[in-house]
Amino acid sequence: MKPIIGITAEVKEDGNYFMPPVYGKAIIQAGGIPVLIPVIPEKDIDELAKQIDGLFVTGGEDIDPSYYNSEPHIHLGRITPKLDQLEFTLIQKMLELDKPYIGVCRGLHMLNVVTGGTLYQSIHSQRKEPVMQHLQIAIRTHRSHPVKVDKESRLYELLQEDEFKVNSFHHQALNAVGENLRVVARATDGIIECVESTKHNFVFGFQWHPEEFAVDGDDASKRVFEAYIQAALKQKG
């Protein structure tokens, strides 16, 4: 029996959904069944959370800063209110149920916001410290900058690496960190690159895109998704 993993998708201006195939491929490769989650009525989100065995929130547009009590910065990008509402509520439900969660890029940001954290709406104009290029102009499997991983973390147990390079496609980043989240990886300029929950069984947020590396054959990244699927399988009972 394989676990069902719900994956959120970007919502375009014309109302169409967009999800690069790599997200589903990473789940299939690790032994799960991916299912795309469209925007659904809020009253149905609780039932959806009960039906899926894990949630994968993908990259995408910026998050409405009202979710973390901030006003829109001049460099805030496009927001998608209906997707914000879906993901915010669904992540809350999944955390309440202690079901496995992986969030990448926007998925990290939304996890942080749901748990009471805040974001830099633009790291290049809001952060006082110098910032390297985090929106790389290269193929998605290119590793553009290094990160350092806390050796006393679950992430390190999975990766068995404490320093390596990652891909990078963002202009926002975590500022204040949410409740029960622990920073376990940072870029050399201090930008938070990964958090893990101190309360839940399997909850990770990545600033980089490990699904790209997993599908490309990277063993360390594949272990993350294999552990995720195993955690979802246990949820399935």
N, C-alpha and C positions, 0 to 999 in steps of 0.2 A: 504494500500500500504506500502510495507516494503522497507527501503533503501538498496542499494547495497554497500557493503563494500569490497573494494579491499584489499587483504592481500598478502604481499610479502613473498617469501619462500627462504630458503637457496638453493644455487646451489652447488652441490657436484662435486668432481673432475671428475666423469664420465659423468657429464652433467645432471644428474637426479635432480629433485627438492625434497626438504624435508621440510615438515611443520608438527609439532606435532598437533594433532587434537584439542588440548585445545584452540588454537586461534579461530578456527571456532566455537567451542562450545560456547565460551564467547560471540561471536557476535550473534549466533542463540538464545541463552538464553536471550539476551537483546532485541531481536526483529528485528534483521537485517538479511540480506542474505549475507553470506561470499562468495567471489569469489577469487580463487587463481590467482595471477598475475605472468605469466611467464616473462622471458626476451624477450622483443619485440623490434623491430627497433625503434631507437630514433625518427624517423619522425612520429611514431604513438602514442607517449606518450602524446602529447597534446590532441588528441582525446580521449584517455583513461581517462585522468583527467576530461574531460567533462562528460564522461559517468558514472563514479562511483560517489557515494554520500559521501563517506568517505574513508580514507586510514588508514590502520593498518600496520605499518612496524615492523616486528618481530625481535627477537634476531638472532644471527648468528655469522659469521666470522668477523674479524677485517676489518677496512676501510683503503683503500690505503691512506697513510699520505700525498701524493701529493695534495689531495683535501684540505688540510689545510696548505699547503706550508711547510711541514716538510719532513725530510729524514727518511727512515725506521730505527727504533731502533732495536737493536739486539734481543729484546724480542717481536717484532711484530709477530703476528700470521699469519695464512693463510688469504690471501685476495682473493676476487672474483671480478675482474675488471668489468665484464659485469653487475653484480648485483649492484656494486657501481654506475655505470653510470645510470642504470635504476632508482634506488632509488633517487639518487641526483636530476636528472631532474624531476622525478615525484613529489617529495616533493616540489620542486620549483613551479611547476604548481599548485599544490593543495593550497599552500600558496597564490599564486597570485589570485586564485579563492575563497579564504577564505572558503575552505571546511574543515570539521572536520578531525582531525588527532590525532591518538595515536601512539606513538612509544615506544617500550619497549627494553631496553638494547641497542643493536645495533641501534634500531629505535630512541632512544634518542640521541645516538652519531651522527647519520646521520642528524637528525634535527639540532643539534648544528653546525655541519660542514656546512650545507646548508646556515645557517644564519650568517656565518662568524666566528664561534667559532673554538676552537682547542681542541685536546684530549691529555690526557696522554696515550701514547702507552702501557705503563706498569706502573701501579700505584706503584708497589712494588720496581721498580728500578729508576723511574723518579721523584717520589714525595718525597720531603724532610721530610715532617711530617710522623710520624708513621702511618701505615695502618693496620687495622684489616683484618681478612680473608673475602674476598669478593667473593671467588669461593668456595662456600660451598660444602661439601661432605656429602650430605643428600638428601632425597626425595625433589621434587620440591615444595611441599606445606609446607615444614619446614621453620619456621621463624627464621633466624639465627642471625640477629643483629637489633638493634633499629634504627629508624629514627625519626627526629623531623620535624614537619610541621609548616610552618608560619600560624598563626591564621588569618592573614589578606590576605588570598589567596583564590582563587576559589577552589583549591584542598581541603582546609579545609572545605569549604561550602559543598562539595560533601561527604567527608569522615566523617566529624564531629568527627575527632580524631586528636590530635596534637602530639601524641607520641605512636608508636607501632613498632612491629618487622616485618621485611620483609625477603623474600628469596633473594638470591644473587648468581649470576653466571657470573662474569665478572672479567677481569684483566685490562681493560681499563676504563677510566672515563673522564668526562668533565674537561677541564682545563679552558681556557678563554671561557666565555659564549657568545653565539651568540647575534646578534642584535634583540631587541624586545622580548628576552626571560628573564624571571624572575625566579631566583632560589627560590623554595617554599618548598623544603625538603632537609635535609642533614643527613648523618649518623653521629654518634658521633665522628668519626675521621675526619669529615669535607668533606668527599666525597659527591659530589652533587648527590642527589637521585631523584629529580624531578624538571622539569621546566615547566612553562606555558607561553603562549604567552601573551604579553601585547597589542597586536595589532589585533589578530584574534579572531573569535567567539569561537572556541573550538580547541585548539592545546595544547597537553600535551606530555611530554616525561618522561618516568619512567625508572629509573635504575633497579628497581625490576620488577617482573612479576605479576601484579595484575590479569591477566587473570587466573592464576593458582588458586588464592584465590576466584575469582568470581565463577568459575565453581565448586569449592569445597564448595560453599555456603556462603561465607563471604558477609554480607549485605553491608558493606562499599564499597568493591570492585565492587559489583554488581551495586551500584549506579553510579559509574564512567562510566561503560559501558552503562547503561540505559540512562544517560545524553548524552553520545556520540551518541547513536542511535537516540535520540530525536533531537539532533543538525543536524544529517544527514537527518532526515525526513523533517526538515524545509528546508534544501537545496533542497530537492526533490520537494518542493512546494506542 
